[in-house]
């Protein structure tokens, strides 16, 4: 019984689509137009956001190539005793730290 209802519904949908293809004056474009416009709008927003991200990143990256204040800040941090994250000995100690590994869920 349920299969019969589903088959009738699918046949009605198919018939509706067949009629729409043969008689363009009877096509309900509103539903199709809104789906198309929603997809177009989402695509346009994504493209705009991407363009803005690229523009902002480029502006930031090329703002002042002679500005090396980041090196001064890193040197100040090292002078205060902050551990260098690229130091091989510190990385080895961290990889052997059971508390750290347990927090990551790598050991029980």
C-alpha distances in whole Angstrom, upper triangle without the diagonal:
4,5,5,6,9,10,11,13,14,15,17,19,20,21,23,24,26,27,29,30,32,33,34,35,32,31,31,33,33,30,31,35,35,33,36,38,37,37,41,42,41,43,46,46,46,48,51,51,51,54,56,55,57,60,61,61,63,65,65,66,69,70,74,74,77,76,76,76,73,76,78,75,74,78,78,75,77,80,79,77,74,73,72,69,70,72,71,73,71,68,69,69,66,64,66,65,63,62,61,59,57,56,55,53,54,56,55
4,5,5,6,9,10,11,12,14,15,17,18,20,21,23,24,26,27,29,30,31,33,34,30,29,28,31,31,28,29,32,32,30,33,35,34,34,37,38,37,39,42,43,42,45,47,47,48,51,52,52,54,56,57,57,59,62,62,62,65,67,70,70,74,72,72,72,69,72,74,71,70,74,75,72,73,77,75,74,70,69,69,65,66,69,68,69,67,64,65,66,62,61,62,62,60,59,58,55,54,53,51,49,51,53,52
4,5,5,6,9,10,10,12,14,15,16,18,20,21,22,24,25,27,28,30,31,33,29,28,28,30,30,27,28,31,31,29,32,35,33,33,36,38,37,38,41,42,42,44,47,46,47,50,51,51,53,56,56,56,59,61,61,62,64,66,69,70,73,72,72,72,69,71,74,71,70,74,75,72,73,76,75,74,70,69,68,65,65,68,67,69,67,64,65,66,62,60,62,62,60,59,58,56,54,53,51,50,51,53,53
4,5,5,6,9,10,10,12,14,15,16,18,20,21,22,24,26,27,28,30,31,27,27,27,29,30,27,28,31,32,30,32,35,34,34,37,39,38,40,43,43,43,46,48,48,49,52,53,53,55,57,58,58,61,63,63,64,66,68,71,72,75,74,74,74,72,74,77,74,73,77,77,75,76,79,78,77,73,72,71,68,69,71,71,72,70,67,68,69,66,64,66,65,63,63,61,59,58,57,55,53,55,56,56
4,5,5,6,9,10,10,12,14,15,16,18,20,21,22,24,26,27,28,29,25,25,24,27,27,24,25,29,29,27,30,33,32,32,35,36,36,37,40,41,41,43,46,46,47,49,51,51,53,55,56,56,59,61,61,62,64,66,69,70,73,72,73,72,70,72,75,72,71,75,75,73,74,78,76,75,72,71,70,66,67,70,70,71,69,66,67,68,65,63,65,64,62,61,60,58,57,56,54,52,54,56,55
4,5,5,6,9,10,11,12,14,15,16,18,20,21,23,24,26,27,28,24,23,23,25,25,22,23,27,26,25,27,30,29,29,32,34,33,34,37,38,38,40,43,43,44,46,48,48,49,52,53,53,55,58,58,59,61,63,66,67,70,69,69,69,66,69,71,69,68,72,72,70,71,75,73,72,68,67,67,63,64,67,66,68,66,63,64,65,62,60,62,61,60,59,57,55,54,53,51,49,51,53,53
4,5,5,6,9,10,10,12,14,15,16,18,20,21,22,24,25,27,24,23,23,25,26,23,23,27,28,26,28,31,30,30,33,35,34,35,38,40,39,41,44,44,45,47,49,49,51,53,54,55,57,59,60,60,62,64,67,68,71,70,71,71,68,71,73,71,70,74,74,72,73,77,76,75,71,70,69,65,66,69,68,70,68,65,66,67,64,62,64,64,62,61,60,57,57,55,53,52,53,55,55
4,5,5,6,9,10,10,12,14,15,16,18,20,21,22,24,25,21,21,21,24,25,22,23,26,27,25,28,31,30,30,33,35,35,36,39,40,40,42,44,45,46,48,50,50,52,54,55,56,58,60,61,61,64,65,69,69,73,72,72,72,70,73,75,72,72,76,76,74,75,79,77,76,73,72,71,67,68,71,71,73,70,67,69,70,66,65,67,66,65,64,62,60,59,58,56,54,56,58,58
4,5,5,6,9,10,10,12,14,15,16,18,20,21,22,23,20,19,18,21,21,19,19,23,23,22,24,27,27,27,30,31,31,33,35,36,37,39,41,42,42,45,46,47,48,51,52,52,54,56,57,58,60,62,65,66,69,68,69,69,66,69,72,69,69,72,73,70,72,75,74,73,70,69,68,64,65,68,68,70,68,65,66,67,64,62,64,64,62,61,59,58,57,55,53,52,53,56,56
4,5,5,6,8,10,10,12,14,15,16,18,20,21,23,19,18,18,20,21,18,18,22,23,21,23,26,26,25,28,30,30,31,34,35,35,37,39,40,41,43,45,45,47,49,50,51,53,55,56,56,58,60,64,64,68,67,67,67,65,68,70,68,67,71,72,69,71,74,73,72,68,67,66,63,63,66,66,68,66,63,64,66,62,60,63,62,61,60,58,56,56,54,52,51,52,55,55
4,5,5,6,8,10,10,12,14,15,16,18,20,21,18,17,18,21,22,20,20,23,24,23,25,28,28,28,30,32,32,33,36,38,38,39,42,43,43,45,47,48,49,51,53,53,55,57,58,59,61,63,66,67,70,69,70,70,68,71,73,71,70,74,75,72,74,77,76,76,72,71,70,66,67,70,69,72,70,66,68,69,66,64,66,66,65,64,62,60,59,58,56,54,56,58,59
4,5,5,6,9,10,10,12,14,15,16,18,19,15,15,15,18,19,17,18,21,22,21,23,26,26,27,29,31,31,32,35,36,37,39,41,42,43,45,47,47,49,51,52,53,55,57,58,59,61,62,66,66,70,69,70,70,68,71,73,71,70,74,75,72,74,77,76,76,72,71,70,67,67,70,70,72,70,67,69,70,66,65,67,67,65,64,62,61,60,58,56,55,57,59,60
4,5,5,6,9,10,10,12,14,15,16,18,14,13,13,15,17,14,14,18,19,18,20,23,23,23,25,27,28,29,31,33,33,35,37,38,39,41,43,43,45,47,48,49,51,53,54,55,57,58,62,63,66,65,66,66,64,67,69,67,67,70,71,69,71,74,73,72,68,68,67,63,64,67,67,69,67,64,66,67,63,62,64,64,63,62,59,58,57,56,53,52,54,57,57
4,5,5,6,9,10,11,12,14,16,18,15,13,15,17,19,16,16,19,21,19,21,24,24,24,26,29,29,29,32,34,34,35,38,39,40,42,44,44,45,48,49,50,51,54,55,55,57,59,62,63,67,66,67,67,65,68,70,68,68,71,72,70,72,75,74,73,70,69,67,64,64,68,67,70,68,65,66,68,64,63,65,65,64,63,61,59,59,57,55,54,55,58,58
4,5,5,6,8,10,11,12,14,16,13,12,14,17,19,17,17,20,22,21,22,25,26,26,28,31,31,32,34,36,37,38,40,42,42,44,46,47,48,50,52,53,54,56,57,58,60,61,65,66,69,69,70,70,68,71,73,71,71,74,75,73,75,78,77,77,73,72,71,67,68,71,71,73,71,68,70,71,68,66,69,68,67,66,64,63,62,61,58,57,59,61,62
4,5,5,6,9,10,10,12,13,10,9,10,13,15,14,14,17,19,18,19,22,23,24,25,28,28,29,31,33,34,35,37,39,40,41,43,44,46,47,49,50,52,53,55,56,57,59,63,63,67,66,68,68,66,69,71,69,69,72,73,71,73,76,75,75,71,70,69,66,66,70,70,72,70,67,69,70,67,65,68,67,66,65,63,62,61,59,57,56,58,61,61
4,5,5,6,9,10,11,13,11,9,10,12,15,13,12,15,17,16,17,20,21,21,23,26,26,27,29,31,32,33,35,37,37,39,41,42,43,45,47,48,49,51,52,53,55,56,60,61,64,64,65,65,63,66,69,67,66,70,71,69,71,74,73,73,69,68,67,63,64,67,67,70,68,65,67,68,64,63,66,66,65,64,61,60,60,58,55,55,56,59,60
4,5,5,6,9,11,13,11,10,13,15,18,17,15,18,21,20,20,23,25,24,26,29,30,30,32,34,35,35,38,40,40,41,44,45,46,47,50,50,51,54,55,56,57,59,63,63,67,66,68,68,66,69,72,70,69,73,74,72,74,77,76,76,72,71,70,66,67,70,70,72,71,67,69,71,67,66,69,68,68,67,64,63,63,61,58,58,59,62,63
4,5,5,6,8,10,8,8,11,13,16,16,15,18,21,20,21,24,25,25,27,29,30,31,33,35,36,37,39,41,41,42,45,46,47,49,51,52,53,55,56,57,59,60,64,65,68,68,69,70,68,71,73,71,71,75,76,74,75,79,78,78,74,73,72,68,69,72,72,75,73,70,72,73,70,68,71,71,70,69,67,65,65,63,61,60,61,64,65
4,5,5,6,8,6,5,8,10,13,13,12,14,17,17,17,20,22,22,23,26,27,27,29,31,32,33,35,37,38,39,41,43,44,45,47,48,49,51,53,54,55,57,60,61,65,64,66,66,64,67,70,68,68,72,72,71,72,76,75,75,71,70,69,66,66,70,70,72,70,67,69,71,67,66,69,69,68,67,64,63,63,61,58,58,60,63,64
4,6,6,10,9,8,11,12,15,15,13,16,19,18,18,21,23,22,23,26,27,27,29,32,32,33,35,37,37,38,41,42,43,44,47,48,49,51,52,53,54,56,60,60,64,64,65,66,64,67,70,68,68,71,72,70,72,76,75,75,71,70,69,65,66,69,69,72,70,67,69,71,67,66,69,69,68,67,65,63,63,61,59,58,60,63,64
4,6,9,9,9,13,14,18,18,17,19,22,22,21,24,26,26,26,29,31,31,32,35,36,36,38,40,41,42,44,46,46,48,50,51,52,54,56,56,58,59,63,64,67,67,69,69,68,70,73,71,71,75,76,74,76,79,79,78,75,74,72,69,69,73,73,76,74,71,73,74,71,70,73,72,72,71,68,67,67,65,62,62,63,66,67
4,5,6,7,11,12,16,17,16,17,21,21,21,23,25,26,26,29,31,31,32,34,36,36,38,40,41,42,44,46,46,48,50,51,52,54,56,57,58,59,63,64,68,67,69,69,68,71,73,71,72,75,76,74,76,79,79,79,75,75,73,70,70,74,74,77,75,72,74,75,72,71,74,73,73,72,69,68,68,66,63,63,64,68,69
4,5,5,9,9,13,14,13,14,18,18,18,20,22,23,23,25,27,28,28,31,33,33,34,37,38,38,41,42,43,44,47,48,49,50,52,53,54,56,59,61,64,64,66,66,65,68,70,68,68,72,73,71,73,77,76,76,72,72,70,67,68,71,72,74,72,69,72,73,70,69,72,71,71,70,67,66,66,64,61,61,63,66,67
4,6,9,10,13,15,14,15,18,19,19,21,23,24,24,26,29,29,30,32,34,34,36,38,39,40,42,44,45,46,48,50,50,52,54,55,56,57,61,62,66,65,67,68,66,69,72,70,70,74,74,73,75,78,77,78,74,74,72,69,70,73,74,77,74,72,74,75,72,71,74,73,73,72,69,68,68,66,63,63,65,68,69
4,6,9,12,13,13,15,17,18,19,20,23,24,24,26,28,29,30,32,34,35,36,38,40,40,42,44,45,46,48,50,51,52,54,55,57,58,62,63,66,66,68,68,66,69,72,70,70,74,74,72,75,78,77,77,73,73,72,69,69,73,73,76,74,71,73,74,71,70,73,72,71,70,67,66,66,64,62,62,63,66,67
4,6,9,10,10,11,14,15,15,17,19,20,21,23,25,26,27,29,30,31,33,35,36,37,39,41,42,43,45,46,47,49,51,52,53,54,58,59,63,62,64,64,63,66,68,66,66,70,71,69,71,74,73,73,70,69,68,65,65,69,69,72,70,67,69,70,67,66,69,68,68,66,64,63,63,60,58,58,60,63,64
4,6,7,7,9,11,12,13,15,17,18,19,21,23,24,25,27,28,29,31,33,34,35,37,39,40,41,43,44,46,47,49,50,52,53,56,58,61,60,62,62,61,64,66,64,64,68,68,66,69,72,71,71,67,67,66,63,64,67,68,70,68,65,67,68,65,64,67,66,66,64,62,61,60,58,56,56,58,61,61
4,6,5,6,8,10,10,12,14,15,16,17,20,20,21,23,25,26,27,29,31,32,33,35,37,38,39,41,42,44,45,47,48,49,53,54,58,57,59,59,57,61,63,61,61,65,65,64,66,69,68,68,65,64,63,60,61,64,65,68,65,63,65,66,63,62,65,64,64,62,60,59,59,56,54,54,56,59,60
4,6,5,6,9,10,10,12,14,15,16,18,20,20,22,24,25,26,28,30,31,32,34,36,36,38,40,41,42,44,46,47,48,52,53,57,56,57,57,56,59,61,59,59,63,63,62,64,67,66,66,63,63,62,59,60,63,64,66,64,61,64,65,61,61,64,63,62,61,58,57,57,55,52,53,55,58,59
4,5,5,6,9,10,11,13,14,15,17,19,20,21,23,24,26,27,29,30,32,33,35,36,37,39,41,42,43,45,46,47,51,53,56,55,57,56,55,58,60,58,58,62,62,60,63,65,64,64,61,61,60,57,58,61,62,64,62,59,61,62,59,58,61,60,59,58,55,54,54,52,50,50,52,55,55
4,6,5,6,9,10,11,12,14,16,17,18,20,21,22,24,26,27,28,30,32,33,34,36,37,39,40,42,43,45,46,50,51,54,54,55,55,53,57,59,57,57,61,61,59,62,65,64,64,60,60,59,55,56,60,60,63,60,58,60,61,58,57,60,59,59,57,55,54,54,51,49,49,51,54,55
4,5,5,6,8,10,10,12,14,15,16,18,20,21,22,24,25,26,28,30,31,32,34,36,37,38,40,41,43,44,47,49,52,52,53,53,52,55,57,55,56,59,60,58,60,63,63,63,59,59,58,55,56,59,60,63,60,58,60,61,58,57,60,59,59,58,55,54,54,52,49,50,52,55,56
4,5,5,6,9,10,10,12,14,15,16,18,20,21,22,24,25,26,28,30,31,32,34,36,37,38,40,41,42,46,48,51,50,52,51,50,53,55,53,53,57,57,56,58,61,60,60,57,57,56,53,54,57,58,60,58,55,58,59,55,55,58,57,57,55,52,52,52,49,47,47,49,52,53
4,5,5,6,9,10,11,12,14,15,17,18,20,21,23,24,26,27,29,30,32,33,35,36,37,39,40,42,45,46,50,49,50,50,49,52,54,52,52,56,56,54,56,60,59,59,55,55,54,50,51,55,56,58,56,53,55,56,53,52,55,54,54,53,50,49,49,47,44,45,46,50,51
4,5,5,6,8,10,11,12,14,15,16,18,20,21,22,24,26,27,28,30,31,33,34,36,37,39,40,44,45,48,48,49,49,48,51,53,51,51,55,56,54,56,59,58,59,55,55,53,50,51,55,55,58,56,53,55,57,53,52,56,55,55,54,51,50,50,48,45,46,47,51,52
4,5,5,6,8,10,10,12,14,15,16,18,20,21,22,24,25,26,28,30,31,32,34,35,37,38,42,43,46,46,47,47,46,49,51,49,50,53,54,52,55,58,57,57,54,54,52,49,50,54,55,57,55,53,55,56,53,52,56,55,55,53,50,50,50,47,45,46,48,51,52
4,5,5,6,9,10,11,12,14,15,16,18,20,21,22,24,26,27,28,30,31,33,34,36,37,41,42,45,44,46,46,44,47,49,47,47,51,52,50,52,55,54,54,51,51,50,47,48,51,52,55,52,50,52,53,50,49,53,52,51,50,47,47,47,44,42,43,44,48,49
4,5,5,6,9,10,11,12,14,15,16,18,20,21,23,24,26,27,28,30,31,33,34,36,39,40,44,43,44,45,43,46,48,46,46,50,51,49,51,54,53,53,50,49,48,45,46,49,50,53,50,48,50,52,48,47,51,50,50,49,46,45,45,43,40,41,43,46,47
4,6,5,6,9,10,10,12,14,15,16,18,20,21,22,24,26,27,28,30,31,33,34,38,39,42,42,43,44,42,45,47,46,46,50,50,49,51,54,53,54,50,50,48,46,46,50,51,54,51,49,51,53,49,49,52,52,52,50,47,47,47,45,42,43,45,48,50
4,5,5,6,9,10,10,12,14,15,16,18,20,21,22,24,26,27,28,30,31,32,36,37,41,40,42,42,40,43,45,44,44,48,48,47,49,52,51,52,48,48,47,44,45,49,50,53,50,48,51,52,48,48,51,50,51,49,46,46,46,43,41,42,44,47,49
4,5,5,6,9,10,11,12,14,15,16,18,20,21,22,24,26,27,28,30,31,35,36,39,38,40,40,38,41,43,41,42,45,46,44,46,49,49,49,45,45,44,41,42,46,47,49,47,44,47,48,45,44,48,47,47,45,42,42,43,40,37,39,40,44,45
4,5,5,6,9,10,11,12,14,15,16,18,20,21,22,24,26,27,28,30,33,34,38,37,39,39,37,40,43,41,41,45,45,44,46,49,49,49,45,45,43,41,41,45,46,49,46,44,47,48,45,44,48,47,47,46,43,42,43,41,38,39,41,44,46
4,5,5,6,9,10,10,12,14,15,16,18,20,21,22,24,25,27,28,32,33,36,36,38,38,36,40,42,40,41,44,45,44,46,49,48,49,45,45,44,41,42,46,47,50,47,45,48,49,46,46,49,49,49,48,44,44,45,42,40,41,43,46,48
4,5,5,6,8,10,10,12,14,15,16,18,20,21,22,24,26,26,30,32,35,34,36,36,34,37,39,38,38,42,42,41,43,46,45,46,43,43,41,39,40,43,45,47,45,43,46,47,43,43,47,46,47,45,42,42,43,40,37,39,41,44,46
4,5,5,6,9,10,10,12,14,15,16,18,20,21,22,24,25,29,30,33,32,34,34,32,35,38,36,36,40,40,39,41,44,44,44,40,40,39,36,37,40,42,44,42,40,43,44,40,40,44,43,44,42,39,39,40,37,35,36,38,41,43
4,6,5,6,9,10,11,12,14,15,16,18,20,21,22,24,27,28,32,31,33,34,32,35,37,36,36,40,41,40,42,45,44,45,41,41,39,37,37,41,42,45,43,41,44,45,42,42,45,45,46,45,41,41,42,39,37,39,40,43,46
4,5,5,6,9,10,10,12,14,15,16,18,20,21,22,26,27,31,30,32,32,31,34,36,35,35,39,39,39,41,44,43,44,41,41,39,37,38,41,43,46,43,41,45,46,43,43,46,46,47,45,42,42,43,40,38,40,41,45,47
4,5,5,6,9,10,10,12,14,15,16,18,20,21,24,26,29,28,29,30,28,31,33,32,32,36,36,35,38,40,40,41,37,37,36,34,34,38,40,42,40,38,41,42,39,39,43,42,43,41,38,38,39,36,34,36,38,41,43
4,5,5,6,9,10,10,12,14,15,16,18,19,23,24,27,27,28,29,27,30,32,31,31,35,36,34,37,39,39,40,36,36,34,32,33,36,38,41,38,36,39,41,38,38,41,41,42,41,37,37,39,36,33,36,37,40,43
4,5,5,6,9,10,11,12,14,15,16,18,21,23,26,26,27,28,27,30,32,31,32,35,36,35,37,40,40,41,38,38,36,34,34,38,40,42,40,38,42,43,40,40,44,44,45,44,40,40,42,39,37,39,40,44,46
4,5,5,6,8,10,10,12,14,15,16,20,21,25,24,26,26,25,28,30,29,30,33,34,33,36,38,38,39,36,36,34,33,33,37,39,42,39,38,41,42,39,40,43,43,44,42,39,40,41,38,36,38,40,43,45
4,5,5,6,8,10,10,12,14,15,19,20,23,22,24,24,22,25,28,26,27,30,31,30,32,35,35,36,32,33,31,29,30,33,35,38,36,34,37,38,35,36,40,39,40,39,35,36,38,34,32,35,36,40,42
4,6,5,6,8,10,10,12,14,17,18,21,21,23,23,22,25,27,26,27,30,31,31,33,35,36,36,33,33,31,29,29,33,35,38,36,34,38,39,36,37,40,40,42,40,37,37,39,36,34,37,37,41,44
4,6,5,6,9,10,11,12,15,17,20,20,22,23,22,25,27,26,27,30,31,31,33,36,36,37,34,35,33,31,31,35,37,40,38,36,40,41,39,39,43,42,44,43,39,40,42,39,37,39,40,44,46
4,5,5,6,9,10,10,14,16,19,18,20,20,19,22,24,23,24,28,28,28,30,33,33,34,31,32,30,28,29,33,35,38,36,34,38,39,36,37,41,40,42,40,37,38,39,36,34,37,38,42,44
4,5,5,6,8,10,13,14,17,16,18,18,17,20,22,21,22,25,26,26,28,31,31,32,29,29,27,25,26,30,32,35,33,31,35,36,33,34,38,37,39,38,34,35,37,34,32,35,36,39,42
4,5,5,6,8,11,12,16,15,17,19,18,21,23,23,23,26,28,28,29,32,33,34,31,31,29,27,27,31,33,36,35,33,37,38,36,36,40,40,42,41,37,38,40,38,35,38,39,42,45
4,6,5,6,9,11,14,14,16,17,17,20,22,22,23,26,27,27,29,31,32,33,31,31,29,28,29,32,35,38,36,35,38,39,37,38,42,41,43,42,38,40,42,39,37,40,41,44,47
4,6,5,8,10,13,12,14,14,14,17,19,18,19,22,23,23,26,28,28,30,27,28,26,25,25,29,31,34,32,31,35,36,34,35,38,38,40,39,35,36,39,36,34,37,38,41,44
4,6,8,8,11,11,12,14,13,16,18,18,19,21,23,23,25,27,28,29,26,27,24,24,23,27,29,32,31,30,33,35,32,34,37,37,39,38,35,36,38,35,34,37,37,41,43
4,6,6,10,10,13,15,15,17,19,20,21,23,25,25,27,29,30,31,29,30,27,27,26,30,32,35,34,33,36,38,36,37,40,40,43,42,38,39,42,39,37,41,41,44,47
4,7,9,9,12,13,14,16,18,18,20,22,23,24,26,28,29,31,28,29,27,27,27,30,33,36,34,34,37,38,36,38,41,41,43,42,39,40,42,40,38,41,42,45,48
4,5,5,9,11,12,14,15,16,18,20,21,23,24,26,27,29,27,28,26,26,26,29,32,35,33,33,37,38,36,38,41,41,43,42,39,41,43,40,39,42,43,46,49
4,6,8,11,12,13,15,16,17,19,21,22,23,25,27,28,26,27,25,25,24,27,30,33,32,31,35,36,35,36,39,39,42,42,38,40,42,40,38,42,42,45,48
4,6,9,11,12,13,15,16,17,19,21,22,23,25,27,26,27,24,25,25,27,30,33,32,32,35,36,35,37,40,40,43,42,39,41,43,41,40,43,43,46,49
4,6,8,9,10,12,14,15,16,18,20,21,22,24,23,24,22,23,23,26,29,31,30,30,34,34,33,35,38,38,41,40,36,38,41,38,37,41,41,44,47
4,5,6,7,9,10,11,13,15,16,17,19,21,20,21,19,20,20,22,25,28,26,27,30,31,30,32,35,35,38,37,34,36,38,36,35,39,39,41,44
4,5,5,6,9,10,11,13,14,15,17,19,18,19,18,19,20,22,26,27,26,26,30,30,29,32,34,34,37,35,32,35,37,35,34,38,38,40,43
4,5,5,6,9,10,11,12,14,16,17,15,17,15,16,16,19,22,24,22,23,26,27,26,28,31,30,33,32,29,31,34,31,30,34,34,37,39
4,5,5,6,9,10,11,12,14,16,14,15,13,15,15,17,20,22,21,22,25,26,25,27,30,30,33,32,29,31,34,32,31,35,35,37,40
4,5,5,6,9,10,10,12,15,14,16,14,17,17,19,22,24,22,24,27,27,26,29,31,31,34,33,30,33,35,33,33,36,36,39,41
4,5,5,6,9,10,11,13,12,14,13,15,16,18,22,23,21,22,25,25,24,27,29,28,31,30,27,30,32,30,30,33,34,36,38
4,5,5,6,9,10,11,9,11,9,11,13,14,18,19,17,18,22,22,21,24,26,25,29,27,25,27,30,28,27,31,31,33,36
4,5,5,6,9,10,10,11,10,13,14,15,18,19,18,20,23,23,22,25,27,27,30,29,27,29,32,30,30,33,33,35,38
4,5,5,6,9,9,12,12,15,16,17,21,21,19,21,24,24,23,26,28,27,30,29,27,30,32,30,30,34,34,36,38
4,5,5,7,6,9,9,12,14,15,18,18,16,18,21,20,20,23,25,23,27,25,23,26,28,26,26,30,30,32,34
4,5,5,5,7,7,10,12,12,16,16,14,16,19,18,18,21,23,22,26,25,23,25,28,26,26,30,30,31,34
4,5,7,10,11,14,16,15,19,18,17,19,22,21,21,25,26,25,28,27,25,28,31,29,30,33,33,34,37
4,6,9,11,14,17,16,20,19,17,19,22,21,20,24,25,24,27,25,24,27,29,27,28,31,32,33,35
4,6,9,12,14,13,17,15,13,16,19,17,17,21,22,20,23,22,21,24,26,25,25,29,29,30,32
4,6,9,12,11,15,14,11,14,17,15,15,18,20,18,22,20,18,21,24,22,22,26,26,27,30
4,6,9,8,11,11,8,10,13,12,12,15,16,16,19,18,16,19,22,20,20,24,24,25,27
4,5,6,9,10,8,9,13,13,12,15,17,17,20,20,18,20,23,22,21,25,24,26,28
4,6,8,10,7,7,11,11,10,12,15,15,18,18,15,17,20,19,18,21,21,23,26
4,6,9,8,7,11,12,12,13,16,17,20,20,17,19,22,21,20,23,22,24,27
4,6,5,6,9,10,11,12,15,16,19,20,17,19,22,22,21,24,22,24,27
4,5,5,6,9,10,10,12,14,18,19,17,18,21,21,20,23,21,22,26
4,5,5,6,9,10,11,12,16,18,16,17,20,21,20,23,21,22,25
4,5,5,6,9,10,10,14,15,13,15,18,18,17,20,19,20,23
4,5,5,6,9,10,13,14,12,13,16,16,15,18,16,18,21
4,5,5,6,9,12,14,12,12,16,17,16,18,16,17,20
4,6,5,6,10,12,10,11,14,15,15,18,16,16,19
4,5,5,9,9,7,9,12,12,12,14,13,14,17
4,6,8,10,8,7,11,12,11,13,11,12,15
4,6,9,8,8,11,13,13,14,12,11,14
4,6,5,6,9,10,11,12,11,11,13
4,5,5,6,8,10,10,9,8,9
4,5,5,6,9,10,10,9,10
4,5,5,6,9,9,9,11
4,5,5,6,5,6,9
4,5,5,6,5,6
4,5,8,8,9
4,6,8,10
4,6,7
4,7
4
